[in-house]
Structures are given as structure tokens and as C-alpha cells.
Amino acid sequence: LRMKMLRFRSPSLRSLDQEIQVTIRLLDDSEISCCIQRETKGQFLVDHVCNHYSLLEKDYFGIRYVDPEKQRHWLEPNKPIVKQMKSQQPYTMCFRVKFYPHEPMKIKEELTRYLLYLQLKRDVYHGRLLCPFADAAYLGACIVQAELGDFDQDEHPPDYIQDFKLFPKQSLKLERKIIDIHKNELRGQCSALAELHLLQRAHNLETYGVDPHPCKDFTGSTAFLGFTATGFVVFQGNKRIHLLKWADVNKLKFEGKTFYVIGIQKEKKLVLTFHTSTPAACKHLWKCGVENQAFYKCAKSSQIKTVSSSNIFFKGSRFRYSGRVAKEVIEASSKIQREPPEVHRLHFGQSRSFNSLSHKNLIINMEPLVPALPSTNEYEETSWLEGSALGQRKEEEAPTRAGGEAEGQEEDEEEEKEEETSGVLTISELVYNPCASMLPTPVDDGQGGVDLLFQSPIQSPARLLRELHADPDIQAQLVAERVRDRAFERARVVGRSMLGSGLRLLTRNERVNTCVLSAVRLIAMVIGVLLVAVPMLLLLLESDIDYVDTCLLNISFQNHGH
């Protein structure tokens, strides 16, 4: 038996010691690798990348991966990596900005600002950071200044901007404007200063930091949901149609493919309902919302609570954000006193992504950004999206490694401006429609783009939503469920109040307390007396019997003597 147990356990021990290869793609498209074991947790990889950079302000960053169904996920730091990954080994992941700083100027170290700059440069290129023409030109010029330095007429030919693929599509007019700003406004700025100016301009844009999740509303119209430092945002067309600040968001929940945002707007209860393409996409959306709300809303990490995805009648998912919150991160940054680490920048010609971009080898699979209104030829001339990247695939969608290497281009984040109020707000003259392959649920644009996510012939979310709002039977069922929920809640409240009133009656009524205590004392005394008296009585009875027997015996002896 002992030998059998040893043979049974030895393969398990060998599997625990087995090393797994992990490749992490960084923000400049370079890669680092490491080995992990089956029980290694996600925080190890975050620390590994941060040690590689010598990065202290690491709470803004995270690691993403893609599962075999092309659903993106953030790696959870407190869970074993192997249990989170559904793909085959070796694993490929990406290091990205997870929480965009609410105020980038409060970032302490240049290294952290550089990494945020790299992320925003990706956001601009993939259509996630939507901006008007003037802002687009300024951001493009900052990138060129940071990459090339000052304009030099001898080194830079008239069409030198064409080597930079800065936007999903860029027109000749936009390139001319970028050259003008590069030549005249940014001269003399070092790379760090140009990057800082890009952060300042980008963080004022309405789509700064938004990770756009494609959904359908109850009418079947496509909308993009996102979470920012301010709150929950919804984009449709070229407008932001909802901004619900975190203070007004009471609960985020999901059931199946349906995502609910429950909050308060203008002192009235508000319930927003959206439909995702898959249950996995809905759960990912919910978890992103829970983490962003905890990070930006809570004052201390000790205030973070575990949340449930559903109501009390159904067994839902439970999730808790683990990490420091924004206020704690800013406070920790202000206490950094070390000598700033050296920043190793990859300039134009060194970066793998820009090198391939200039030779048009890295072609993006784009969902085009199109004008919100029919455009004139002049507008098409001015549109910085003019070009032809449509329908072409990315370098990382070529032979990919098992584990989701296509994640390398996936990260799209855009964050909302804080001081804006809720309501319809035009963010650009262009429709907000980021690259479909960059969305948290990527799809192939050539096969229908974002709409492909919602084209299930068996169960169309748009059709289900229309039925939900039109079918009287379904409406009646929903009303009945709400009535049951309210009845249960009222019964629970009544039960609690009755129990509380009973306790209060016992504690407040001295007369009742005295009677109860007296009765308890009396019962205790009676029991005590019985426990003592009964044995003694039995003992006395036995003693009396022995005494009587002795007396009778003595009397009998005396009679015999006479």
C-alpha cells in the first residue's frame, strides 16, 4: 500500500515542478520571457515586468491575455496563472495600462509617464482615442517630436510624415498640419517634454482611457460602454449619450448576456440595460466595471467589498478588486525619493512596430471611422482618417502562438473627462467606431465587424431585446419577479423589525427583566436544592435502617441473657 501511494503521488509532484514558458509583449512591442510553475500567481508576472523596467508606480498597469474564444481578460493577481489560462502552453500575454491616471501630471517618475505615452500612442493608432482634427494634428506632432527630435530640413524630406502611421487613416492635409506644428511649435523640446505635452492634451479628450465594450441597447442599436475615472460612459455614433458618475452608481450586475447599471440620476432611480455578444463578454464587462469603480471611487483599499453579479434568488459570480486605489497610488507616488531610473526609448527605426509600419508590413484589421454625416469632398480631404487600412490583417494575426498572441495589438483604452456632466455630448465630427480587432471581444472586420458579434441566428440579442420590451407575457413575468423580490424584501425587513422590537422590549422593560431573572433564580435554586437534598435523604434513610436493625439485635441479646 505504501508503494502504491508513492507511485500515485510522484506524477503530481513532477507536475508541480514543471516549468511553463510565458512570453509577455510590452508596450513598445518588444518581448520578455520567464518561466512559471503551476501554482505561480498572476502578481508574479506583474512584478517581473515592473522589475524589468525598474517601475515603482505599477498600480496603473496590468497584464491581459486572450482565450481561445478570442475573449480578452485581465490576469487576476491573486489566482494561479494556469487556472486562469484556457489556452495551450506556452502562454503569450501583454503588458498594458489598466487604470489611466486621472491626472497624469501627478505621476512622479518620467518612466511611468513614458509607458503611459506608449499606451496613448497605441490608442491613437487603433482608433480608441477619438479626437477632432486640431487635437489629432497636435498629438501626431508630439509623437514625431518625441521620436525624431527637431525638424531638420536637410534630414527630413517633404513627405517624411508618411513614414509614421500615426492614425488608422491619415490624410495629406493632416500630415501637412503635423509638419507645421512639428516645425514651428515644438522645436527645442526633448522627448520627455514632448511626451508630457501629449499626455496633457490627450487627458482632456472625452475618450481618454475608455476601453470600449461593444453592446446593443434595448432598441438593438450598437453602443460602446466604458469605465473612466469619472464613472460609467456610453458612446453611440459621435456622441457620448450617458455619463453616470461613480457616486451615482449603486450596483453593476449581469445575468447571462445582459448587463445592468443601476444608479441614480436627477434624484430618480435609473436602470440601464445592455446586451453583449456572449456571457463571457458580459462577465468581463462586469469585472472591468467592478474594478474601475473600486479603483477610482474608494478612498482606501480597506473599503473595497466583495460584490455579487446577481440577486439573492440566483447563484451569481462573486468578485473583489485586489489592489491599491487611486488615492493611495498618488499618495505613494509623492513619497518616492529614489534617483529616477534611466528611460530607454525606442525611437523611429528601432521600434519593431514602427519599423514594420513604415514598410506597411503591419497592417491593421480596421473597422473604419467614418464621418457622422455625409461628407463633402473637402471634408474627406480634411479627415485624418482618409487612407486605406480597411480589411487588412495585423502582423500578430499571422501564425499566432497558442495562448492568444493576437493580444499584442489588442489594447484599446479611452477614458472619460471628469468635469463633464451627464447627457448627450458630441465628442468629434467622426463616428466612434474603434478597430473591431482591438475590442475586448475582437472579431474579423472582413466578416462583418462589430455587428458580427450580434448575428447569432438562434438567439439575436437585438431580437431578444425587442421581444423583451414588446411581449406582454415576458413583461408580466418580469413584473411578477419584481413583485416577488419586493415582497421578500418587505418580509425580511418586517422579520428584522419584529426581532429587533422583541429584543428592545426585553432590554427596556425593567419589570419584565426582573420577573424573568427572578424566575430563573428560583428554578436554579430549586434544582440546586434537589440535587443536594435527595442524596442526603437517601443517605439518612439508609442510616436509620441500620440503626433500627442494631437496636433490635441488642434487644434480642438481652432477652436471651435473662
Secondary structure by P-SEA (a helix, b strand, c coil): caaaaaaaaaaaaaaaabbbbbbbbccccccccccccccccaaaaaaaaaaaacccccccccccccccccccccccccccccccccccccbbbbbccccccccccccccaaaaaaaaaaaaaaaaaccccccaaaaaaaaaaaaaacccccccccccccccccccccccccaaaaaaaaaaaacccccccaaaaaaaaaaaaaaccccccccccccccccbbbbbbcccccbbbbccccccccccccccccccccccbbbbbbbcccbbbbbbbbcccaaaaaaaaaaaaaaaaaccccccccbbbbbccccccbbbbbbbccccaaaaaaaaaaccccccbbbbbcccccaaaaaaaacccccccccccccccccaaaaaaccccccccccccccccccccccccccccbbbbbbbcccccccccccccccccccccccccccccccccccccccccccaaaaaaaaaccaaaaaaaaaaaaaaaaaaaaaaaaaaaaaaaaaaaaccaaaaaaaaaaaaaaaaaaaaaacaaaaaaaaaaaaaaaaaaaaaaaaaaaaac
